[in-house]
Amino acid sequence: MSLRRLLYHGAVYGLTTATARLLNWVLTPLYAHRLSVEDFGRMSELYAWMVFGLIVAGAGMETAYFRFSQGKARPFWQMLGLTVGVGGGIAGSLALAVPFIGPALGYADRLSLLWLTIAIWTVDAWGSFALAYQRALGRPARFAAIQLSHVLLLLGLNIWGVGGQGYGLDFILWANLGASLLRLSWALAWGPRRVSSSNDSLPTRLLLTYGLTLAGMGLLGATNDVLDRVLLARYDLAQTALYSAAYKIAMALALFVQAYRQAGEPLLLGESRGDLCFYRRSWLLYHAIGLSGVLLLSLWAPLLVTTDWGGLLPRSLFPSAYHAALPVVPILLWANLLMGSLVQASVWYKLQERPTAGLFITALGSLITWVGNLYGIPRYGYVASAWTTLLAYGGMVGVSVLWGRKVLPGAFPLGQIVGGSLWVVLMQWGTSYAPPVLLSGVGLVGLTWIFGRALAQKSP
């Protein structure tokens, strides 16, 4: 039943996330055509900073809520207060520092962009925690309604402002802030009722220790996702723009990864905690679907991006200046797959409350990211960033799985994963010899054969 629930919640969260990200993805070609290459690169840099800011402002309270609250109302408001306190304090301090750090970052004449960026990640952190209540109660429909309202408002504002009125980067950030405030307001309106009793309160020190430790791990982990764009922006904004366009294409697989995280984390850490059979089957199911996504997207992305569609879209999705980055898309697809693998590969140390193990694993990935980008960007540009991202996630998943197999025997089978990965690589290699339609069909049949029998088994 848990696996069915994972599929159901994953489908709802996935549809919501996919719709949200798809609508945002629709905006990316609009930005690419309307903004200068420099401003497109600058936008990518600011959104990379938002990832770091969102983690710090969230203080790890979202995962702490799943771990300790058991859906009770009092801990929700207690943890929300901690999130608001941490996020608001950091936002205020950074806002005061903007006039001093802005010139060093290249924003001397555009300080408002930095203030807007800080405001967006702070409100988003509060909104993400508020939405955790719906996930904890298993109410994906409410979650979907809130998320889609946010995205539809953002989409409408951008189509009107950027597409119709020709507004630029400042308007994009203002629109984002407005949509984020709507999401926060609605999530709080559907939150639990306040209770006057303090019987369900949890020790603040426990929550902050657990949450901030996870936030520290999240910061280290985020370096693998966004540090490359921050460093590329210091080197060349045009390179940042090209790499970000390729990353946006590969983000199509990240939709599934995000859905898996949102649906799986409450089950893996809560209702089905310690169920090795469920862990094994969810691990296999994720990789069966994820490898199918890597296969299809790597085969069809070049045609999707470069074709002149005609009709309402008389040009390609991205201007020709961005097409040079297409060769790194398959590399980033594999990296996104491993990003999702890490969600379940990290469950063993979260269950056992061994944050130091998680810190070691994420520190390894961060080290690979720093070294690879600092060495590779001046020599090979964004290509080095793509390979470094893949190596960082590969290293973290490898260490975590080898360690976790000793703690949770049978939870992380590797035979089907290796076989399916080699099969997808073979199909990717065959693009020079066979059409995408044939390779897609043969590839999917092969993956079904590799994973089908193992998924049908309900015991290790």
C-alpha positions as CSV (number, residue, x, y, z in Angstrom):
1,M,0.0,0.0,0.0
2,S,2.9,2.4,0.8
3,L,4.3,1.9,-2.7
4,R,0.9,2.7,-4.2
5,R,0.7,5.8,-2.0
6,L,4.1,6.8,-3.1
7,L,3.0,6.5,-6.7
8,Y,-0.2,8.4,-6.1
9,H,1.3,11.2,-4.1
10,G,4.3,11.3,-6.5
11,A,1.8,11.6,-9.5
12,V,0.0,14.5,-7.8
13,Y,3.1,16.2,-6.6
14,G,4.7,15.4,-9.9
15,L,1.8,16.8,-11.9
16,T,1.9,19.9,-9.8
17,T,5.6,20.3,-9.9
18,A,5.7,19.4,-13.6
19,T,3.0,22.0,-14.4
20,A,4.7,24.6,-12.3
21,R,8.2,23.9,-13.7
22,L,6.8,23.5,-17.2
23,L,5.1,26.9,-17.0
24,N,8.4,28.4,-15.6
25,W,10.3,26.6,-18.4
26,V,8.0,28.2,-20.9
27,L,9.2,31.5,-19.6
28,T,12.9,30.6,-20.1
29,P,12.7,31.0,-23.9
30,L,10.8,34.2,-23.4
31,Y,13.6,35.5,-21.2
32,A,16.2,34.3,-23.6
33,H,14.6,36.1,-26.5
34,R,13.8,39.3,-24.5
35,L,16.7,39.8,-22.2
36,S,20.3,40.5,-23.2
37,V,22.7,37.6,-22.8
38,E,24.3,39.5,-20.0
39,D,21.0,40.0,-18.1
40,F,20.0,36.4,-18.7
41,G,23.3,35.4,-17.1
42,R,22.8,37.8,-14.2
43,M,19.3,36.4,-13.6
44,S,20.8,32.9,-13.5
45,E,23.3,34.1,-10.9
46,L,20.7,35.7,-8.7
47,Y,18.5,32.6,-8.7
48,A,21.6,30.6,-7.8
49,W,22.1,32.8,-4.8
50,M,18.4,32.2,-3.9
51,V,19.1,28.5,-3.5
52,F,21.7,29.2,-0.8
53,G,19.5,31.8,0.8
54,L,16.4,29.5,0.8
55,I,18.3,26.8,2.7
56,V,19.7,29.1,5.3
57,A,16.4,31.0,5.8
58,G,14.5,27.7,6.1
59,A,16.8,26.5,9.0
60,G,16.0,22.9,8.2
61,M,12.6,23.2,9.9
62,E,10.7,21.5,7.1
63,T,12.5,18.1,7.6
64,A,12.5,18.6,11.4
65,Y,8.7,19.0,11.2
66,F,8.4,15.6,9.4
67,R,10.7,14.0,11.9
68,F,9.3,15.3,15.2
69,S,5.8,16.7,14.9
70,Q,3.6,13.7,13.9
71,G,1.2,16.3,12.3
72,K,0.4,18.1,15.6
73,A,-0.6,21.8,15.4
74,R,1.5,23.2,18.2
75,P,4.9,22.1,16.8
76,F,3.8,23.6,13.4
77,W,3.4,27.1,14.8
78,Q,6.5,26.7,17.0
79,M,8.7,25.7,14.1
80,L,7.1,28.3,11.9
81,G,8.1,30.9,14.5
82,L,11.7,29.6,14.4
83,T,11.7,29.7,10.6
84,V,10.5,33.3,10.6
85,G,13.0,34.3,13.3
86,V,16.0,32.8,11.6
87,G,15.0,33.9,8.1
88,G,14.0,37.4,9.1
89,G,17.1,38.0,11.1
90,I,19.4,36.9,8.2
91,A,17.4,38.9,5.7
92,G,17.6,42.1,7.8
93,S,21.4,41.7,8.3
94,L,22.1,41.1,4.6
95,A,19.8,43.9,3.5
96,L,21.8,46.4,5.6
97,A,25.1,45.0,4.1
98,V,23.9,45.2,0.5
99,P,25.3,48.7,-0.1
100,F,28.7,47.5,0.9
101,I,28.8,44.0,-0.8
102,G,26.9,45.0,-3.9
103,P,29.8,46.8,-5.7
104,A,32.1,43.8,-5.1
105,L,29.5,41.5,-6.8
106,G,29.1,43.8,-9.8
107,Y,25.8,45.3,-8.7
108,A,26.9,48.9,-7.8
109,D,24.2,50.4,-10.0
110,R,21.6,47.8,-9.4
111,L,21.4,47.2,-5.7
112,S,17.6,46.8,-5.9
113,L,18.2,43.4,-7.6
114,L,20.0,42.2,-4.5
115,W,17.3,43.4,-2.1
116,L,14.6,41.7,-4.1
117,T,16.6,38.5,-4.2
118,I,16.9,38.5,-0.4
119,A,13.2,39.2,0.0
120,I,12.2,36.4,-2.4
121,W,14.2,33.7,-0.8
122,T,13.0,34.7,2.7
123,V,9.3,34.6,1.7
124,D,9.9,31.3,-0.2
125,A,11.4,29.7,2.9
126,W,8.4,30.6,5.0
127,G,6.0,29.4,2.3
128,S,7.8,26.1,1.9
129,F,7.6,25.4,5.6
130,A,3.9,26.4,5.6
131,L,3.2,23.9,2.8
132,A,4.9,21.1,4.8
133,Y,1.7,20.8,6.8
134,Q,-0.3,19.7,3.7
135,R,2.4,17.1,2.9
136,A,2.5,15.8,6.4
137,L,-1.2,15.3,6.4
138,G,-1.1,13.6,3.0
139,R,-3.2,16.3,1.2
140,P,-1.6,16.6,-2.2
141,A,-4.7,18.2,-3.7
142,R,-4.4,21.2,-1.4
143,F,-0.7,21.4,-2.0
144,A,-1.3,21.4,-5.7
145,A,-3.9,24.2,-5.5
146,I,-1.5,26.4,-3.6
147,Q,1.5,25.7,-5.8
148,L,-0.4,26.2,-9.0
149,S,-1.9,29.5,-7.9
150,H,1.7,30.7,-7.3
151,V,2.8,29.6,-10.8
152,L,-0.2,30.9,-12.7
153,L,0.2,34.3,-11.2
154,L,3.9,34.3,-12.0
155,L,3.2,33.2,-15.5
156,G,0.5,35.8,-16.1
157,L,2.6,38.6,-14.8
158,N,5.6,37.6,-16.9
159,I,3.7,37.1,-20.1
160,W,2.1,40.6,-19.6
161,G,5.1,42.4,-18.3
162,V,8.1,40.8,-20.1
163,G,6.3,39.6,-23.2
164,G,3.8,42.4,-23.7
165,Q,5.3,45.4,-22.1
166,G,9.0,44.7,-22.6
167,Y,9.9,45.0,-18.9
168,G,13.3,43.5,-17.8
169,L,15.0,41.8,-14.9
170,D,13.7,44.1,-12.2
171,F,10.1,43.3,-13.2
172,I,10.8,39.5,-13.2
173,L,12.0,39.7,-9.6
174,W,9.0,41.9,-8.5
175,A,6.6,39.4,-10.1
176,N,8.3,36.5,-8.3
177,L,8.0,38.3,-4.9
178,G,4.3,39.0,-5.4
179,A,3.6,35.4,-6.4
180,S,5.6,34.1,-3.4
181,L,3.6,36.3,-1.0
182,L,0.4,34.8,-2.4
183,R,1.6,31.3,-1.8
184,L,2.6,32.0,1.7
185,S,-0.7,33.7,2.5
186,W,-2.7,30.8,1.2
187,A,-0.6,28.1,2.8
188,L,-1.0,29.8,6.2
189,A,-4.8,30.2,5.7
190,W,-4.9,26.4,5.3
191,G,-2.6,25.7,8.1
192,P,-3.6,24.1,11.5
193,R,-5.6,26.1,14.0
194,R,-3.5,27.8,16.7
195,V,-3.7,26.0,20.1
196,S,-3.1,27.6,23.5
197,S,-1.7,24.5,25.2
198,S,2.0,24.1,25.2
199,N,1.8,20.3,26.0
200,D,2.9,19.5,22.4
201,S,5.8,22.0,22.3
202,L,9.2,20.5,21.5
203,P,12.6,21.6,22.9
204,T,13.8,24.5,20.9
205,R,17.4,23.4,21.2
206,L,16.5,20.0,19.8
207,L,14.7,21.5,16.8
208,L,17.5,24.1,16.1
209,T,20.3,21.6,16.5
210,Y,18.6,19.1,14.2
211,G,17.4,21.7,11.7
212,L,20.5,23.8,11.4
213,T,22.7,20.7,11.0
214,L,20.5,19.7,8.1
215,A,20.6,23.2,6.8
216,G,24.4,23.1,6.9
217,M,24.4,19.9,5.0
218,G,21.9,21.5,2.6
219,L,24.3,24.4,2.0
220,L,27.1,22.0,1.3
221,G,24.9,20.0,-1.0
222,A,23.6,23.1,-2.8
223,T,27.1,23.9,-3.9
224,N,26.8,20.9,-6.2
225,D,23.7,22.4,-7.8
226,V,24.4,26.2,-8.1
227,L,28.0,27.0,-7.2
228,D,29.0,26.5,-10.8
229,R,26.7,29.4,-11.9
230,V,28.0,31.7,-9.2
231,L,31.6,31.0,-10.2
232,L,30.8,31.2,-13.9
233,A,29.3,34.6,-13.4
234,R,32.5,35.9,-11.9
235,Y,34.3,34.6,-15.0
236,D,31.9,35.3,-17.9
237,L,28.2,36.2,-17.8
238,A,27.8,34.9,-21.4
239,Q,29.1,31.5,-20.3
240,T,26.7,31.6,-17.4
241,A,23.8,32.3,-19.7
242,L,24.7,29.3,-22.1
243,Y,25.2,26.9,-19.2
244,S,22.0,28.1,-17.5
245,A,20.0,27.4,-20.7
246,A,21.4,23.9,-20.9
247,Y,20.6,23.4,-17.2
248,K,17.0,24.6,-17.8
249,I,16.6,21.9,-20.4
250,A,17.9,19.2,-18.1
251,M,15.6,20.5,-15.4
252,A,12.8,18.6,-17.1
253,L,14.1,15.5,-15.3
254,A,14.4,17.5,-12.0
255,L,10.6,17.8,-12.1
256,F,10.4,14.1,-11.4
257,V,13.2,14.2,-8.8
258,Q,11.4,17.0,-6.9
259,A,8.1,15.0,-7.0
260,Y,9.9,11.9,-5.7
261,R,11.4,13.9,-2.8
262,Q,8.1,15.6,-1.9
263,A,6.1,12.3,-2.0
264,G,8.8,10.0,-0.7
265,E,10.4,11.9,2.2
266,P,7.2,11.8,4.5
267,L,6.9,8.1,3.8
268,L,10.6,7.2,4.0
269,L,11.0,9.1,7.3
270,G,7.5,8.6,8.7
271,E,4.8,6.1,7.9
272,S,7.1,3.4,6.3
273,R,10.3,4.1,8.3
274,G,12.5,1.1,8.6
275,D,10.4,-1.0,6.0
276,L,13.3,-2.5,4.0
277,C,11.0,-4.0,1.4
278,F,9.4,-0.6,0.7
279,Y,12.8,1.1,0.6
280,R,14.0,-1.5,-1.9
281,R,11.0,-1.2,-4.2
282,S,10.9,2.6,-4.1
283,W,14.6,2.7,-4.9
284,L,14.1,0.5,-7.9
285,L,11.0,2.4,-9.0
286,Y,12.7,5.7,-8.9
287,H,15.6,4.5,-11.0
288,A,13.3,2.8,-13.5
289,I,11.4,6.0,-14.2
290,G,14.4,8.2,-13.9
291,L,16.5,6.3,-16.4
292,S,13.6,6.4,-18.8
293,G,13.6,10.2,-18.4
294,V,17.3,10.4,-19.1
295,L,16.9,8.2,-22.2
296,L,14.0,10.2,-23.7
297,L,15.2,13.7,-22.9
298,S,18.8,13.1,-24.1
299,L,17.4,11.7,-27.4
300,W,14.8,14.4,-28.0
301,A,16.1,17.6,-26.4
302,P,18.2,18.8,-29.4
303,L,15.2,18.5,-31.8
304,L,12.9,20.2,-29.2
305,V,15.2,23.1,-28.7
306,T,16.5,23.8,-32.2
307,T,13.4,23.3,-34.4
308,D,11.7,26.3,-35.9
309,W,8.1,25.4,-35.0
310,G,6.2,27.9,-37.2
311,G,2.7,29.2,-36.4
312,L,2.7,30.9,-33.0
313,L,6.4,30.1,-32.5
314,P,8.1,31.0,-35.8
315,R,11.5,30.5,-34.2
316,S,13.3,27.9,-32.1
317,L,12.7,27.7,-28.3
318,F,16.1,29.2,-27.6
319,P,18.0,31.7,-29.9
320,S,20.8,30.1,-31.9
321,A,23.4,31.7,-29.6
322,Y,22.4,29.1,-26.9
323,H,22.5,26.0,-29.1
324,A,26.2,25.5,-28.5
325,A,25.5,24.4,-25.0
326,L,23.3,21.4,-26.1
327,P,26.2,18.8,-25.8
328,V,26.3,19.2,-22.0
329,V,22.5,18.5,-21.6
330,P,23.0,14.6,-21.3
331,I,25.7,15.1,-18.7
332,L,23.3,17.3,-16.6
333,L,20.5,14.8,-17.0
334,W,22.7,12.1,-15.4
335,A,23.6,14.5,-12.6
336,N,19.9,15.2,-12.0
337,L,19.2,11.5,-11.8
338,L,21.9,11.1,-9.1
339,M,20.4,14.1,-7.3
340,G,17.3,12.1,-6.8
341,S,19.2,8.9,-5.9
342,L,20.7,10.9,-3.0
343,V,17.2,11.6,-1.6
344,Q,16.8,7.9,-0.6
345,A,20.5,7.1,-0.3
346,S,20.6,9.6,2.6
347,V,17.6,8.1,4.5
348,W,19.6,5.8,6.6
349,Y,21.6,8.5,8.5
350,K,18.4,10.7,8.9
351,L,16.6,7.8,10.5
352,Q,19.5,7.0,12.9
353,E,20.0,10.7,13.6
354,R,23.6,10.6,12.5
355,P,24.0,14.0,11.0
356,T,27.8,13.8,11.0
357,A,27.7,11.0,8.4
358,G,25.6,13.3,6.2
359,L,27.9,16.2,6.8
360,F,30.9,14.1,5.7
361,I,29.1,12.9,2.5
362,T,27.9,16.4,1.5
363,A,31.3,17.8,2.3
364,L,32.8,15.4,-0.1
365,G,30.5,16.5,-2.9
366,S,31.2,20.2,-2.0
367,L,34.9,19.6,-2.2
368,I,34.6,18.0,-5.6
369,T,32.5,20.9,-6.8
370,W,34.9,23.6,-5.5
371,V,38.0,21.9,-6.9
372,G,36.4,20.9,-10.2
373,N,35.0,24.4,-10.9
374,L,37.9,26.4,-9.8
375,Y,40.3,24.3,-11.8
376,G,38.0,23.7,-14.8
377,I,36.1,26.9,-15.5
378,P,39.2,29.0,-16.5
379,R,40.3,26.2,-18.8
380,Y,37.1,24.6,-20.2
381,G,34.2,26.9,-19.2
382,Y,30.8,25.6,-18.6
383,V,31.7,22.1,-19.9
384,A,33.9,21.6,-16.8
385,S,31.0,22.7,-14.6
386,A,28.7,20.0,-16.1
387,W,31.2,17.2,-15.6
388,T,32.0,18.5,-12.1
389,T,28.3,18.4,-11.1
390,L,28.0,14.8,-12.3
391,L,31.2,13.7,-10.5
392,A,30.1,15.4,-7.2
393,Y,26.7,13.7,-7.1
394,G,28.2,10.4,-8.2
395,G,30.7,10.6,-5.4
396,M,28.1,11.4,-2.8
397,V,25.6,8.7,-3.9
398,G,28.4,6.1,-4.1
399,V,29.7,6.7,-0.6
400,S,26.2,7.0,0.9
401,V,24.9,3.8,-0.8
402,L,28.0,1.8,0.2
403,W,27.6,3.0,3.8
404,G,23.9,2.6,3.9
405,R,24.0,-1.0,2.6
406,K,25.7,-2.0,5.8
407,V,23.1,-0.2,8.0
408,L,20.0,-1.2,5.9
409,P,20.8,-4.4,4.1
410,G,18.7,-5.0,1.0
411,A,17.5,-1.4,0.8
412,F,19.8,-0.3,-2.1
413,P,20.1,-3.1,-4.7
414,L,22.6,-2.2,-7.4
415,G,22.4,-4.9,-10.1
416,Q,19.4,-3.4,-12.0
417,I,20.7,0.1,-11.5
418,V,24.0,-0.7,-13.2
419,G,22.4,-2.7,-15.9
420,G,19.8,-0.1,-16.7
421,S,22.4,2.7,-16.7
422,L,24.6,0.8,-19.2
423,W,21.6,0.2,-21.4
424,V,20.7,3.9,-21.5
425,V,24.3,4.8,-22.3
426,L,24.2,2.3,-25.2
427,M,21.0,4.0,-26.5
428,Q,22.6,7.4,-26.2
429,W,25.7,6.2,-28.1
430,G,23.4,4.9,-30.9
431,T,22.1,8.4,-31.8
432,S,24.7,8.5,-34.6
433,Y,23.3,5.3,-36.2
434,A,19.6,5.1,-35.5
435,P,16.6,7.6,-35.3
436,P,15.4,8.7,-31.9
437,V,12.0,7.0,-32.4
438,L,13.6,3.6,-32.7
439,L,16.1,4.1,-29.9
440,S,13.3,5.4,-27.6
441,G,11.2,2.3,-28.2
442,V,14.1,-0.2,-27.8
443,G,15.4,1.6,-24.8
444,L,12.1,1.6,-22.9
445,V,11.5,-2.1,-23.7
446,G,14.9,-2.9,-22.3
447,L,14.4,-0.9,-19.1
448,T,11.0,-2.6,-18.5
449,W,12.7,-6.0,-18.9
450,I,15.6,-5.0,-16.5
451,F,13.4,-3.6,-13.7
452,G,10.1,-5.4,-14.2
453,R,10.8,-8.6,-12.3
454,A,12.6,-6.9,-9.4
455,L,9.7,-4.5,-8.9
456,A,7.2,-7.3,-8.9
457,Q,8.9,-9.0,-5.9
458,K,7.3,-7.9,-2.7
459,S,10.0,-9.3,-0.5
460,P,13.8,-9.0,-0.7
